[in-house]
């Protein structure tokens, strides 16, 4: 037995974990221990601060439900999600490929199918706009029958999970491109919004004196055989927070503006946005979703009736 000091504890822990059979798990945990121990030493972390940190992480976990993912929100507001996204892009996105963005904490699987030209809107409170364009490969060839998942806030800045009974899906849809990779659908212009501020992550953002807002945007997820799944979003120019997104998701190439004078718009005169998406080749089969349907991250509850998963009261 040896005495353990503030520096020796790190090597002792890593030595004990060296029996981990999974090499990737061993690598990740060793790095996590080194950096967490270094963080504690650098900040001279006190027992009271350590307990406050434990209480905060406990509260983050307790805030998670099948309809809310507080840990993804935490990862988003400290820029970790964006960092993972950028590193993933560097490994497999081709130079001509559309830039990616965050899936975020409000994605839901099983959105309703809509036909080309159909609308995401079930409960309308604003004039519609048109989104259209083409999905191509990096050689400029249209990708036929690519699946597109699209979701956004409504014109008041609320996702369906916030605005309605969570079992109601609104402002979401799945569609497929035509034989030439072309698509068009109708929606309303979303409104920028504050991240949920009624939980532990919101409390942290308030204590940091941050505004907590995301600029108006529309999420897009596109998949097709032999192509890398594209997770991205279109951000509206002129939004007050397009240059200070609280989750760091905006890239200049993804900023758009509706126009009513586009010559090839499917409905002449309707405010429209043309955006062409370019898919990279799938070279490694690695998933690229920095985010998830919240219901898929609740242990032991995957596939359950969502109404059975809500906390009592």
N, C-alpha and C positions, 0 to 999 in steps of 0.2 A: 504494500500500500504506500502511495506517495501523497504528500501534501499537495493540494491544488491551489494555485494562485490565479490572479485575474488574467494572466496570459496563458498559463499552462492548461487551463480548463478547455480551451478551444482544441488543442491537439489531443487531449484526452478523450473528448467527445468524438472527434473524427476517427480516432483510432478504434473506439468501441463500435462505431458504425461501419467499419471497414469490412465486416462480414456480410453486408447487404448483397444478396445474389444479383439483383438487377443492376447492371452497371450504370444505366442512365439515372435511376433513382439514387444510387450512391453518389454520382456526380452532383446532382441537383441538391441533395441534402447536405453534402459537405460544403458546397458553396454557400448555401443558406446559413449554415451554422457559422462559417467564417465571417460573413457579412453582418449577421445579426449580432454576433459577439463584438465585432469591431464597432458597430453602431452603439452598443451599450457602453463600450469603453470611451468612444469619442464624446458622447453626450454625458458621460458620468451618470448614467441612469440610476435614479433613486428607487427604493422599494415602493414608495407611494406612486411615483410616475409609472413604474412597471405595472402596478395594480390598476391604475387608470387605463393603461393601454389594454390590459386583459379585459377590463369591463367594456371598453369601447368595442373591441373585436367581438365580444360576446353579444353586445347589443346589435352589431351589424348582422351577425348570424340570426339572431332572434327576429330581425326585421324582414328576413327572407320568407317569401311565400311562393306558391305556384304562379303568382301573378307579379311578383316583385323580387328583383335580384339585387339586394343591397351591396353584396360583395363586388359584383361587376360594376356597380355605380362607384364604389370606393376606388376600384382599379382605374376607372375612367377619370375621376377627378384628380388623381395624383399622376396621371400621364402614363401609367404602366400599360394600360390597354393600347395606347397609341404607340408606345415603344415596341411592344410585341408585334403590333401590326406592321410597323416600319421594318423590323428585322425580318418578318415573314415575307414582305414584299421584296426585300433585297435578295432573298434566296430563289425566288421563282417567277416574279413578275417580269415579263419581257419589256424591253424599252418602249415598245409601241402600245403596251397594255394600259388600259385605263387604271388610274390611281385608285387605291382602295381607301376605305374609311371604316369606321367602327360599326359592328352589328348593333351594339348597344344593349341596354337591359330591357327593351320593350318589344323585341322580336317575338313572334308567335308562329309556330308551325300550323299548317292546316288552314291557311287563309282561303276564303272562297275563290273559286275559279271565275274569271271574267273573260268574256270574248274580246278580241281585238276591237278597240273603239268603245269598250265598256267603261264603267265608272267604278272607282274605289268607294264612292260615297253612298252610304245608306241613309244617313241622317244629314241632309244638306242644310247649311246655313249661310252659304256664300256662292257667288257665281263660279262656274266651272272654268278650268283651264285645260289645255291639251298638252300631254307629254308624248313626243314621238321621236322616232329615229331608227337606227339599225344596229344590230349586234353583229360584229364582224370578228374574224380572226386577225392575227397580226399581219397577214398578207392582204387584208382588205376584202376578203371574201365573206359574204353573208353567212351567218351560222343559222341554219334552218331549225325551227321548232325548239329553240333554246327556252328553258323555263325561267321566267322572271317572277320573283317575289317582290312586291312593292308595299311599303307601309309608311305612315306619316302621322303627324298630329292633324287635328281638324283646324278650322279657321279660327278657333278660339285658343289654340295652343295646347290641346289635350289629346293624349292617346286614348283609344277606346277603353283601355284598362283603367283609366282615370275618370273618364267622362260618363261611363255607363256601367251597368251590371257587367262584370268581367266576362260573362259567358257570351256577350254580344260582341261580334267583330264588326268594326267599322274602320274606314280609311285603310283597308288592307285588301290585297288581291293577288292572285296568281294568274299569269297569262303566258302564252307561248308565242314566240315570233312566228312569222309566216315562212314560206319556203325560201325566201330571200333574206331572212333574218330581220325583217322590218316589224315594227310594233307601233301601236298608238293606244293611249287610254286617256280617260278623262278623270279629273280630280278637282280639288279646290286648292288654292294657295295656302300652304300651312303657315302657322304663326310660330315665331320663336317662343321658347318657353323656359321656365325655370326647372332645373332638375328637382326631384322631390326633396323638399326642405324640412319635412316633418319627421325625419329619422336621424340616426346618428351621423350619417354622412352629411346631411344638410346642416346639422349642428356644427360639424367640423368646418364646413365651407363658410358658415356665418362667422365663426371665431377667427377665420383667416381674412375676414373682410373682403371676400370675393363676391361677385354679383350672382354667380350660380346659373347664368343663363346660357342656353344653346341658341344659335341662330336658326332661323327657319330652314328646314331641309326635308328631303324625301329620301328614304332608304331604298336601296335596290340591291337585290341578291340575284345573280344570274348563274345558271349552271347548264352545261351541255357536255355530251360525251367527248372525251379526249381533250377537254379544255379545263383549265384551272378555274374553280369556282370564284366568281368575282363578288366581293362584298364591298359596296361603296355607297355613296350618298351624294345627292345634288343639293348645293347650298345656295340660298337666294341672295343675290347682290343687294346691297342697300340695307340689309338687316343691321340693327344697331350693334350686334355682337358677332358679326361675321369675322371680325379681326381679333376676337377675344373669347372664342368658344371655351366654355369651362371644362370641356373634356378633350379639347385639342384635336378635333376631328377634321377641320377644314383644310383643304389644299386648293391652291388657286385654280387648278385645272378643273375643279368640280363646282366652281361658282357660276351660277346661271341667272338669266333674267327672262321673264315672259315678254313676248312681243306679239303684236297683232298684225304685223305686215310680212310674215314669213311666206314666201311665194309657194312653197310646197306643203303648207300646213294642211292637214286633213279636213279641217273645217275653216274655210276662209273667214277672217275677221275675228275668230275666237282667239283670245290671248293664248299663245302657245310657246312651248320650249322644245327645240330640237336638240337632242343629245345622242351622239353615237357612242356605243360602248364597244371596247375592243378586248376580247378574251385572250389571255396568254395560254400557251400549251400546257397541259398537265404533264409535268416531267417527273414528279415524285409522289403523287397521290396524297400529299399532305393536306389536311384540312386547313382552311384559312379563316374560320369564323372567330373573331375576337368578340365573343358574346354568345348568347344562347337563349332559347326559349326558357323562361324562368322555371316552368314546370319540370323541365328535364334535369334540373340541378337540385331538386328536393329529394334527399336520400330515401329510397324505398317507396317513392310515390310515383315513379314514372309510369305513365299509362293509366293512372287512376282517374276516376270521375272528378273533374276539378271542383265540383260543388262539395265533394266530400273532404276536400283538403284545406278549406278555409278555417282559420282559427276560430274557436268558439267566441261568440260575442261580437 
